[in-house]
Amino acid sequence: MADDTFERTTPDVADAGPATDAPVADELRADAVSELEAQRDRYLRLAAEYDNYRKRTARETQQARARGQGDLIKGMLDSLDDLDRFAHLDASSTDSKTVIDGVALIEKNLFKALTNAGIETINPVEMPFDPNLHEAVSTIAAESPDEDHMVAQVYQRGYMLNGQLLRPARVVVKQYQ
C-alpha cells in the first residue's frame, strides 16, 4: 500500500504538462522564429553590403591603375613628340652627330619620365652577382679570386618599380677557376 499512496500523491507529469505549457511553448517558438528571421535579415544585409564593398574596391582599384598608367604615359608624351620629330627628319640634310645627339636626348627624357614614375635601373657592372636581381647569360674567366662572381658586362639592364623587380639585368659573370 505504500506504493499506492505514493502514486496518488505524486501528480502525473504527462497529464499536467501539455495543458499548462502549451501557450508558453507557442510563445517561445514564435520568439525563436522571429529571432531567426531577424538573424537571417541581418545576414542577407551583411552579405549584400560585403558584395557592394567588393565591387566598389575592384572598381576603385581599376580606376587607380588607369590613373597611374595615364600619369606614366603623360610623362612620356614629350619623349614621344621628340621621337616623332626625329623620325621625320630629312636624311639627306642631317649628319650623324645630329642623329646621335637626338637619340641621346630622347633617351635622357624617357629615363627622366620613368624615374619620376618610380622606375629604377639595375646596371650592376663590377658589382657582386645577385641571383635575385640578375640573370647570368654567360661567364668569363676571372683573373683573381677577388673577381669571382662579379658582374663583368651587362647585356640588358634590369628594372625595378618601387622595390619590385620588373626585369632582371642580363649579365656576364666572372668566374675564377
N, C-alpha and C positions, 0 to 999 in steps of 0.2 A: 504494500500500500504506500510505502514511502515513495515509490516511483510514480504512482498515480497522482499524489499530491504535488509532486514536482512538475508534472506535466500540466496540471490545472493552473498552477500559479505562474508559470512561465508563459508569457504571451507568444503567440505564433508569429514569428518574424515574417514569414512568407505571406500571411494574410494581411498584416497591418501595413507592411512596407509600401506596396504599389499604390494603395489608395491614398496615403498621405504624402508620398514623394513625387507623384506624377506631375503636379504643377511646378515643383521646384526643378525637376529634371527637364521639363519642356523649356523652362526659363533659361537654364544652363545651356541647353542645346542651342537656343536662339542666340544667346550671348556668344557662344563659340562660333556659330555660323557668321554672325555679324563681324566678329573679330577676324575670322578667316577671310571674309570679303574685304575688310579694311587692309589686311596684310597683303592680299592679292593686288588690290588697287595701288598700294604703295610700291609693291614690286614692279608692276607694269609701268608706273610713272618713272621709277628709277631706271628701268631698262630703256625707256624712251629717252630719258634725259642723257643717259650714257651714250646711246646711239647718236643723238644730236651732237654731243660733245666730240665723239669720234669723227663724225663727218665734218664738223667745224674745224677741228685741228688738222685734218687731212687737207681741207681747202686752204687754211692759213699757211700750212707748210708748202703747198704747191705755189701759192701766191708769193711767199718769201723767196722760194727758189727762182721764180720768174723775175722778181725784182733784182735778185743777186746777179742773174745772168744778164739782165738789162744793164745793170751798172758796169759789169765787166765789158760788155760789148760797147757801151758808151765810151769807156776809156780807150778802146781800141779803134774807134772810128777815125781819129786823126791819123793813125798809122795806116789805116786802110785808104784814106784820102791821099796820103803821100805815095803809097804804093800805086794807086790808080794814076796819079800824075806821072809817076816814074815809068810806069808801063807804057805810057803813050808818048814817050819822048821820041824824037826823030833820031834814028840810029846813025844816019849819015852826018849829023851835026853834033853828036855827043861823043866826047872822048872817054876812055876807060876810067880815068880818075873820077870823072863826074858820076859814072855808074857805081864805082866802089864807094864813093862818099855818100851817094844816095841810099845804097843798101845799108851802109853803116848807120845812117841817120834813122832809117825805118826800124832797124833792129833795136837801136837805143830807145826810140819812142815806144816800141812794142814791149820791151822789157820793163820800161818805166810803168806802163799801164798794168802789166801783170804783177809787178812788185806792189803797186798800190792796191791791187786786189788780194794781196796776201801770198802770192806765189814766191817761193824761194828756189833758187837754182842749186843743184848739187854738182859741184865741179871739184872732185877730190884729188887732183894731181898732187903727188908726193905726200898724201895722207895715208894712214893705215886702211887697209881693205876692211869694210864693214858689210857683211852679207845682208844686213837689214836695210842698207841704203844703196848698195852697189851690186851690179851683176857682172861677174867676171866672164868675159868672152874669150880671153886667151891669157897666156902667161909668157913672160920673158925671163931670161936668167938675170938674177941679181948679182951684183959684183961683191957684195959683202953681206954678212948675216944681219946687219942693221937694216938693210933694204928689204929683207924678207917680208912678204905680204904687204908691200907698199904699192900704191897705185902709180903706174908708170905713165899711162896715157888714158885719156877719156875719149871714147868713140862717140858717145852720145850723152849729153848732160841729163841729169835726173832732175825731178821737180817735186817739191812738197807744197802743200797748201795748208797753212795753219797747223803745221806739225804732222799732217797726214801725208804719207808717201803717195804721190800720183804715178810716178815712174822712176824706177831705179836708174842710177847712172850706169851706163855700159862701159866697162873699163878693162884695161890690160893690167895684170897684176905681176909684180916682180916676185920671183921665187928663187930662193937660194938653194943650191944643190949640195 
